[in-house]
């Protein structure tokens, strides 16, 4: 099995979450849609936030990044 992660291109357009009839619907790019319970949506939000912060640190863009790191440094 090959590792396709290196060929993935990150999206810059964000998904949109909407509460409908007691569930959360997350609409993403290219017609991706996920329906979740409120608890699952909250856990997903926490996980996404943590992963985004870690990705920013790795890219030298956020809190915890070394001084002078990042684009243009």
Secondary structure as UniProt FT lines:
FT   HELIX           5..7
FT   STRAND          16..20
FT   TURN            21..22
FT   STRAND          23..27
FT   HELIX           29..31
FT   STRAND          33..36
FT   HELIX           38..58
FT   TURN            59..60
FT   TURN            63..64
FT   TURN            67..68
FT   TURN            71..72
//
